[in-house]
Amino acid sequence: MAEEERIIREDARYVLGTYVRPKFVIERGQGCYLFDTEGRRYLDLVGGIAVNALGYGDEQLSRVIAEQARKLIHCSNLYYTAPNVALARMLVESCSFADKVFFCNSGAEAVEGAMKLARKWAMKKFGGERAGFVAFTGSFHGRTFGALALTDRKKYRMPFEPLVPGARFARFGDADDAETKIGVDTCAVIVEPVQGEGGVNPAGAHFLTSLAEVCHRRRVLLIFDEVQCGLGRTGRLFAYQHFGVVPDILCLAKPLAGGLPMGAVLANRRVAECIESGDHATTFGGGLVVSAAAIEVLRRLKRPSFLASVANKGEYLLDRLKHLKKKFPDKIATVRGLGLMVGVELSFEAAPLLRQFRERGVLVCTAGEKVIRAVPPLIISKRQIDRFIHVFADILEKRQAAPEDQAK
Ligand SMILES: Cc1ncc(COP(=O)(O)O)c(C=O)c1O
């Protein structure tokens, strides 16, 4: 039996069936390419779902990880260690609003942390009445009970209710609607400056500035979830920097430690001051190896020339996709995005196209029912972008219009 077939069979037998996976097995990566056990090569525009910003096989990153692992892998947050302090300092000094950082292990955990900070702030400031949150339609904040409570996906929520109570959803893009959803029981509003899972939807400057004004006036905190859109993805180190508005709390994760699991919650002084020892903790958060990796990642991502190249390639990608839309107006409904985070909304279901991309040696993912999403490693080249566009065009060219498209 081929290695590939054996692994897929054993997965079905031993691994909990929470993921639908295509039938090939990834073995290694280099640059923007992944290779499977059969030696096939794929140009990867998924990037671990917006994780592998520096691509695969980065020698300097591997060296930093190996060196720290040789020195010390873990010792506990009961003790001071140098890498997480250095990383916290780098993060705080990289963004204008934040004063303190809490390290955790994933995006959902960062959101949970943000929720706890907001509740603690409200408890200190107003007593115990303000425990609720306002989130938005199309939002995705993670799969734990708190983060899921703020996630607007019935399918993900329904089987696990009751979730953390007190969440209300306002229309994404509508600050007035958010204001009507803020009650005397609300402690914070949470929003993704560019929605990822909801279909790649940039929030826009007007919406975010109005929202910040509403939050200020109604004395609730503003949380930005930049787990997917943060850390260089949009061509700025933080997505909110496009919009001229700052949050009280910022959630980061995905690319932070270059593919190792790490999340971070950044908070401004008025929030940070409400936190006392014992309020929150996690065994692995800010561990030595992930922190050393994150220092290397952040050092590279924050270089102005690196960010400028992401912005430039992002514009190029969007431009090429807009041309594709002109060529296939009945098949592509809209093209949108910011930097190297783009969504192509089709006039038909997107999932069946994934296989056609794969068969042509390209990996992409979906974001919602009709959107093909590209969140490649930030080191992708324009030639590789051209390859993606060429393959996309070929797929659309060969696709027979389905009856439902013709009806449009
Ligand atoms: C905006 C956003 N927040 C939170 C999460 C949850 O992150 P994780 O899967 O690391 O828990 C995600 C994951 O896709 C996300 O896109």
The ligand as a Tripos MOL2 file, in Angstrom:
@<TRIPOS>MOLECULE
LIG
   16    16     1     0     0
SMALL
NO_CHARGES

@<TRIPOS>ATOM
      1 C1        -10.0490   36.5710   13.0060 C.3       1 LIG1
      2 C2         -9.8080   35.2760   13.7080 C.ar      1 LIG1
      3 N1         -9.8860   35.2260   15.0540 N.ar      1 LIG1
      4 C3         -9.6710   34.0980   15.7320 C.ar      1 LIG1
      5 C4         -9.3580   32.9230   15.0830 C.ar      1 LIG1
      6 C5         -9.1170   31.6730   15.8620 C.3       1 LIG1
      7 O1         -7.7730   31.3410   15.8130 O.3       1 LIG1
      8 P1         -7.2720   29.8570   16.2090 P.3       1 LIG1
      9 O2         -7.7350   28.9610   15.1120 O.co2     1 LIG1
     10 O3         -5.7870   30.0030   16.2890 O.co2     1 LIG1
     11 O4         -7.9000   29.5310   17.5160 O.co2     1 LIG1
     12 C6         -9.2600   32.9230   13.6930 C.ar      1 LIG1
     13 C7         -8.9600   31.6790   12.9650 C.2       1 LIG1
     14 O5         -9.1260   31.5490   11.7880 O.2       1 LIG1
     15 C8         -9.4960   34.1240   12.9810 C.ar      1 LIG1
     16 O6         -9.4300   34.1730   11.6420 O.3       1 LIG1
@<TRIPOS>BOND
     1     1     2 1
     2     2     3 ar
     3     2    15 ar
     4     3     4 ar
     5     4     5 ar
     6     5     6 1
     7     5    12 ar
     8     6     7 1
     9     7     8 1
    10     8     9 2
    11     8    10 1
    12     8    11 1
    13    12    13 1
    14    12    15 ar
    15    13    14 2
    16    15    16 1
@<TRIPOS>SUBSTRUCTURE
     1 LIG1         1 GROUP 0 **** ****
